Structures are given as C-alpha cells and as structure tokens.
Amino acid sequence: MDEIYFAASIRGGRDDVALYSELIKHLGKYGKVLTEHLEIIKFQLVEKII
C-alpha cells in the first residue's frame, strides 16, 4: 500500500476544512494517508473559534 503525505494550511485554511476532509477520504482510496490526523486538528481548531 502506498503512503501519502497530505499537507495544507492550518491557520489560513479554516474555510477549507470540509474540503480537506473530502480530499483525505479520497486519497485514502489510493493508500495510507500518513497525515490524516492534521484534518482532525484543523476541525478542532475551527470548532474552538466558532
């Protein structure tokens, strides 16, 4: 199985959290997304701000 590294902006990408989540799910079809925990962290940051 391939390993995939996903990188995105945490601070500047708050409006794109849903998109990041969808991208990580899609990439997961092609291999193990090593950084999927970043999507969870981003979501938690957005929840705290709202």
C-alpha positions as CSV (number, residue, x, y, z in Angstrom):
1,M,0.0,0.0,0.0
2,D,1.3,3.5,-0.9
3,E,1.9,6.1,1.8
4,I,0.5,9.5,1.1
5,Y,1.6,12.7,2.8
6,F,-1.2,15.4,2.9
7,A,-0.2,19.0,3.7
8,A,-2.4,22.0,4.0
9,S,-2.6,25.3,5.8
10,I,-3.9,25.1,9.3
11,R,-4.3,28.8,10.0
12,G,-5.2,30.1,6.6
13,G,-7.3,27.1,5.5
14,R,-10.0,27.3,8.1
15,D,-12.7,27.8,5.4
16,D,-11.5,24.7,3.6
17,V,-11.8,22.1,6.5
18,A,-14.6,20.3,4.8
19,L,-12.6,20.2,1.5
20,Y,-9.6,18.8,3.4
21,S,-11.7,16.1,4.9
22,E,-13.0,15.1,1.5
23,L,-9.6,15.1,0.0
24,I,-8.2,12.9,2.7
25,K,-11.0,10.4,2.3
26,H,-10.5,10.4,-1.5
27,L,-6.7,10.0,-1.1
28,G,-7.3,7.1,1.3
29,K,-8.6,5.1,-1.6
30,Y,-5.1,5.1,-3.1
31,G,-3.0,4.5,0.0
32,K,-2.5,5.2,3.7
33,V,-2.7,8.9,4.4
34,L,0.0,9.4,6.9
35,T,-1.1,12.9,8.0
36,E,-4.9,12.4,8.3
37,H,-4.6,13.5,11.9
38,L,-4.0,17.0,10.6
39,E,-7.6,17.2,9.3
40,I,-8.8,16.3,12.8
41,I,-6.7,19.0,14.4
42,K,-7.9,21.6,11.9
43,F,-11.5,20.6,12.6
44,Q,-10.9,21.1,16.3
45,L,-9.4,24.5,15.8
46,V,-12.4,25.6,13.8
47,E,-14.8,24.4,16.4
48,K,-12.9,26.4,19.1
49,I,-13.0,29.5,17.0
50,I,-16.8,29.2,16.3
